[in-house]
C-alpha cells in the first residue's frame, strides 16, 4: 500500500468514511467527522504492515475508531459547555429527556424553577410547555393524579412567594 499515493487511497476508501458517518447518524457535522475519518485512514496508511493482513480491514478499524473517538470528544466538549454555562444551573441537569424545555425560555424560567422540587418542576414543564393534563402527567411518571395535584399546589405556592419577593 505504500507504493500507492495517499490521494488514491482516499479515493478508494472515501465510501468507507461516508458509510461510517451515515451509520452513526453524524451527517449534521459531516465535515468534522469526514476529517476524523481521513485522519484514521492516514494513520492506517502510515502504520500498515502487509504481513499482518489486508489493508481494507486495517483501514476500517482505524477509520471507525477515529470517527468514534471524535464523537466521544464532541460529547465531552458539550458536557463541559453545559457545566460551565453561567445561564444553565444544575436544576435542568436532573430533568429527563421527557422534561425538555425550549431553549429560549431556559434562562428566565430557570430563575423560578430553581426554587422548586424536581416533581414541581416536572409539573410546570409538562403542564405549561407540553400542555399535558394532570392525568397525562400522572400517567407519564407513573404516579397518582392526587400526587400531581399536590405538585401543582406546592409549585404555585412557591412561585407566588418568589414572584412576590421580586
N, C-alpha and C positions, 0 to 999 in steps of 0.2 A: 504494500500500500504506500510505502514511502516513495516509490517511483512515480506515483500519481500526484499531480499538483492538488493542493487543498481545495482550490476552486472547483475542480472536477468532483472531488469527494462531496463537497457541499451540494452540487447539482444532483448527485446520485442519492444523497441522504436527506434532501430537503423534504420529501414526502414523510419521512420518519419523524422529523421535527414537528411538522404540521399535524401529523396524526396524534402525537403525544399532547400537543396543545389542545386539540379538539377533545381528546379522550378525557382530559381533566377539566374541561369546560373553562379554559383560560383565554378564550378568544377576545374578551373585553380588553385585555392588556397584551395583545398579540405580539407587539414589537419587543416588549420586555422579555417574554418567555421564548420568543424566537431567538433573541440574543443569547439567552441562557442555553438553549439547545445547541446553538453554534459553538458556544464555549465548551459544552460537553463533547461535541464532535471533534473539536480541536484537541482536547485532552486525549480522546481516544486515538486520534490520528498520530499524536506525538508518542503515546505510550504503547502502541500496538506492537505485539510480538507475534509474527506469523506461526511460530511453533506452538502457540497456546490455543489456537482455534481460529475461527472465521472472524474477519473484521466486522461483518454486519452484526453479529451477536455482541461483540465488544462495544461497538458504537451504540447499539440500542441501550445497553446498560448505562453507558456514560451520558447519553443524551437524556434519557428518562431521569436518571439520578440528578443531573444538573437542573433540569426543569423543576423537579420536586423540591430540590434544595432552595431554589429561588422562591417557590411558593411558600415554603416554611419561613424563609427570611421575610417575605412580604407580610405574612401573618404576624410575625414578631414585631415588625415595624408598626403595624396597625394597632397592636395591643399597647405598645409603648405610647403611641399618639393618644390613645384613649386615656391612658393613665396620666398623661401629662397635660391633657386639655383642661385649662382652668375653668371652662364652662361646663365640663362634664364631671359630675360627682360620683361617688360610689353608689348613690341612690339608684341610678339606672343600670349599674353593672349586675345587680342581682335579679333584675326582671328578666323573664324568659322571652324567647322569640315571639310568644303569643302576646306579649305586652308592649310590642314595638310602638313607639310614639313618633309621629312625623318630625323630621329634624328641625324644622323652623320653630316649632313650639318648644323644643327641648330646653333652651336657656331659661325662658320665662317660667315655664311650668316647673322646672327643677327647683326653683326658689320656693315654690309652695309644696311640692311633693316631698321634699327632704324632711318635712315636719311630720309626715305620715308613716304609718307602718307599711310593710310590704303589701299586706292584704288591702289596706285602704288605698294604696297607690294603684293596685290592680283594679279596684272598683272605679276609680277616677278614669284610668286609661281606657278600660273596656266600655264603660258607660258613656263617656264623653267623646272619645275618639273613634271607637269601633261601633258606637250606637247599639250596643247589645243591651237587652233587657236584663233585669236582675236574675231571672230564671236561666237565661242563656249563660250568664257569668257563673252561676252556681253549677251548671252542667259542665262548663269548660274546666272548672277547677275541682270538680267532684266534691262539692260541699252542699250544705242545705241552703235553701232560699233564705231562711232565717239568718244564717251566718253572713250572707251577702248583704242583707238589710242592716245588720249590725256594723259591717264595714262602712256602709254608706252613712249611717247615722254618726259614727265616730269621725269619719273623714270630713263631713260637713261641719261638724262642731269644731274640729281643729282648724279647718280652713277659715272659718269665720273668725276665730281667735287671731290667726295670722294676718288676715286682711284688716281687722280692726287695729292691730298693732302697727300696721303700715299706714 
